[in-house]
Amino acid sequence: MSTNKPTYIAYTVKNRGRNLPSIWTRIGAVWPHTNGTGFNVELEAFPVDGRLVLIEPKEDDKNPAEDEAPATGDDAA
């Protein structure tokens, strides 16, 4: 794939229920396609539950679960 920093980081997110933090697992990265339309997605795993979340990488490239999980609008258990 590209040696450039990815446009998005791919995570699978597992909700564990009320009052428990979700589990965010980094599973890949996304880069713009070379012709300018679309994206190339490189996954090292595939979410069993089908939930794939793409987040812009932070400067320090930390896992969002180590800081504060990004709001996706549907994290309610």
HELIX and SHEET records of a PDB file:
HELIX    1   1 PRO A   64  GLU A   66  5                                   3    
SHEET    1   A 4 PHE A  39  LEU A  43  0                                        
SHEET    2   A 4 ILE A  23  PRO A  32 -1                                        
SHEET    3   A 4 TYR A   8  LYS A  14 -1                                        
SHEET    4   A 4 LEU A  52  ILE A  55 -1                                        
END                                                                             
